[in-house]
Amino acid sequence: MIQAGGLAWVVGAVGFVAGVFLILSEFMAVRYVQTITASCDELATPDLRDSCLVIGHESHAWSLALLGLFVIIMSYGVAAGGSRPAAIALLVAGVVGLGITLLHDLPQTGKTGGVGADYAEAKAHRGTGFWFEGIGSILAIGCGAFAVWRTPPPRRERELRTMPPPAAGDSQEPATT
């Protein structure tokens, strides 16, 4: 069971790192285009220069920064209070982050855009931000899943599990006099 203490703070620390990774990914390159003969900025026309380097916040409009902040707050809820809803929210936030990484950014990392149309030797690459958002999402999923597994169910559910079953002749209604 996760309660405020040793194991809970480890889960909280890993969740904090996951949130920081998600936030940092917004300031790093998600993808970039390189050419063999010169840098992309030197070859491309001014209207194509924006496709040479895509920073995280340009691709996601700061959504992963907000998600990272949410992951940090939920990690604290798991670590300090052993909150099962916070653990579920942490798991869901990690799945959302991984969905953004795999469904939105991964297909974009192979595209050279207009630079590739003008220069045959242009190659698109995944940037550090892509890896940070993927690792941060996976860490959040791991922390959330572990915390959900280790936190106790709500009190009412625990009480129902520990109550003895009613005897065959017992009535559930109170006796009247």
Legacy VTK file of the C-alpha trace (Angstrom):
# vtk DataFile Version 3.0
C-alpha trace
ASCII
DATASET POLYDATA
POINTS 177 float
0.000 0.000 0.000
1.318 3.464 -0.878
1.143 5.882 2.015
3.250 8.960 2.665
6.649 7.424 3.230
9.592 5.791 1.477
8.037 4.030 -1.513
5.468 6.763 -2.044
8.160 9.410 -2.284
10.079 7.324 -4.829
6.945 7.131 -6.966
6.444 10.865 -6.445
10.042 11.631 -7.445
9.799 9.580 -10.632
6.477 11.261 -11.422
8.116 14.654 -10.837
10.885 13.745 -13.290
8.227 12.653 -15.807
6.502 16.025 -15.500
9.785 17.903 -15.885
10.594 15.898 -19.031
7.197 16.789 -20.505
7.685 20.471 -19.708
11.252 20.548 -21.077
10.135 18.907 -24.320
8.245 22.087 -25.163
11.537 24.010 -25.339
13.446 21.458 -27.424
13.430 20.415 -31.062
10.801 17.808 -31.829
12.064 17.421 -35.387
14.586 19.087 -37.667
15.639 18.879 -41.304
19.256 18.592 -42.463
20.727 18.776 -45.928
24.068 17.410 -47.081
25.496 20.533 -48.712
24.618 23.222 -46.162
22.374 23.950 -43.229
18.649 24.069 -43.820
18.505 27.744 -42.919
21.093 28.614 -45.550
19.330 26.746 -48.361
15.685 27.336 -47.676
13.764 30.373 -48.713
12.450 32.510 -45.838
8.959 31.030 -46.054
10.383 27.481 -45.666
12.747 28.216 -42.778
10.046 27.508 -40.233
9.944 23.878 -41.379
13.679 23.386 -40.780
13.307 23.196 -37.015
10.123 22.516 -35.073
10.260 23.250 -31.352
7.808 21.467 -29.047
5.585 24.438 -28.244
5.258 25.170 -31.972
3.910 21.671 -32.510
1.685 21.300 -29.424
0.765 24.873 -28.436
2.135 24.321 -24.886
-0.160 21.347 -24.202
2.677 19.130 -22.968
3.844 21.867 -20.580
0.369 21.932 -19.020
0.280 18.151 -18.995
3.704 18.070 -17.318
2.518 20.459 -14.619
-0.544 18.274 -14.095
1.696 15.186 -13.814
3.816 16.912 -11.149
0.736 17.880 -9.118
-0.772 14.379 -9.359
2.577 12.827 -8.410
2.551 14.914 -5.262
-1.012 13.742 -4.537
0.120 10.138 -4.871
3.247 10.650 -2.765
1.821 12.812 0.015
-1.621 11.334 0.433
-1.689 7.982 -1.318
-4.550 9.294 -3.429
-6.045 6.688 -5.751
-7.799 9.319 -7.921
-4.450 11.112 -8.324
-2.864 7.805 -9.326
-5.551 7.213 -11.956
-5.152 10.797 -13.210
-1.383 10.274 -13.431
-1.898 7.128 -15.489
-4.369 8.857 -17.817
-2.057 11.881 -18.225
0.780 9.557 -19.254
-1.452 7.862 -21.824
-2.493 11.250 -23.221
1.153 12.336 -23.468
2.142 9.108 -25.185
-0.787 9.508 -27.564
0.416 12.985 -28.531
3.932 11.639 -29.018
2.983 8.619 -31.113
-0.064 9.883 -33.005
0.898 13.509 -33.622
4.676 13.861 -33.455
5.981 10.504 -34.692
4.400 10.811 -38.158
5.751 14.364 -38.439
9.360 13.396 -37.662
9.865 11.805 -41.077
8.545 14.720 -43.106
10.952 17.185 -44.718
8.231 19.581 -45.804
8.920 22.140 -48.498
12.676 21.833 -47.952
12.536 18.200 -49.054
10.614 19.184 -52.180
13.326 21.701 -53.127
16.373 19.672 -52.033
16.438 15.934 -52.669
19.186 15.322 -50.107
17.145 16.769 -47.213
16.537 14.380 -44.306
14.182 14.771 -41.370
15.273 13.686 -37.886
13.678 13.269 -34.467
14.864 15.894 -32.029
15.619 15.680 -28.328
12.170 17.039 -27.476
10.547 14.047 -29.152
12.502 11.678 -26.917
11.836 13.754 -23.801
8.085 13.712 -24.354
8.100 9.961 -24.997
10.214 9.142 -21.938
8.221 11.526 -19.730
4.954 9.946 -20.853
6.211 6.416 -20.252
7.471 7.355 -16.781
4.086 8.901 -15.956
2.289 5.751 -17.142
4.609 3.590 -15.055
4.146 5.696 -11.918
0.402 5.881 -12.372
0.026 2.155 -13.000
2.211 1.265 -10.012
0.355 3.695 -7.763
-3.065 2.401 -8.873
-1.904 -1.139 -8.189
-0.529 -0.250 -4.757
-3.140 2.190 -3.417
-6.071 0.782 -1.495
-9.567 0.921 -2.966
-12.017 3.464 -1.525
-13.091 2.893 2.082
-16.652 1.801 1.227
-15.346 -0.886 -1.124
-12.907 -2.114 1.560
-15.701 -2.266 4.137
-17.896 -4.323 1.814
-15.048 -6.783 1.266
-14.385 -7.234 5.003
-18.018 -7.542 6.137
-19.098 -11.113 6.782
-21.892 -12.362 4.546
-25.353 -12.331 6.164
-26.495 -15.582 7.714
-29.307 -17.499 6.027
-31.987 -16.447 8.526
-30.789 -12.901 9.104
-32.924 -10.102 7.837
-31.392 -6.887 6.549
-34.289 -4.804 7.888
-34.221 -3.464 11.438
-36.567 -5.069 13.910
-39.702 -3.136 14.867
-41.224 -3.168 18.337
LINES 1 178
177 0 1 2 3 4 5 6 7 8 9 10 11 12 13 14 15 16 17 18 19 20 21 22 23 24 25 26 27 28 29 30 31 32 33 34 35 36 37 38 39 40 41 42 43 44 45 46 47 48 49 50 51 52 53 54 55 56 57 58 59 60 61 62 63 64 65 66 67 68 69 70 71 72 73 74 75 76 77 78 79 80 81 82 83 84 85 86 87 88 89 90 91 92 93 94 95 96 97 98 99 100 101 102 103 104 105 106 107 108 109 110 111 112 113 114 115 116 117 118 119 120 121 122 123 124 125 126 127 128 129 130 131 132 133 134 135 136 137 138 139 140 141 142 143 144 145 146 147 148 149 150 151 152 153 154 155 156 157 158 159 160 161 162 163 164 165 166 167 168 169 170 171 172 173 174 175 176
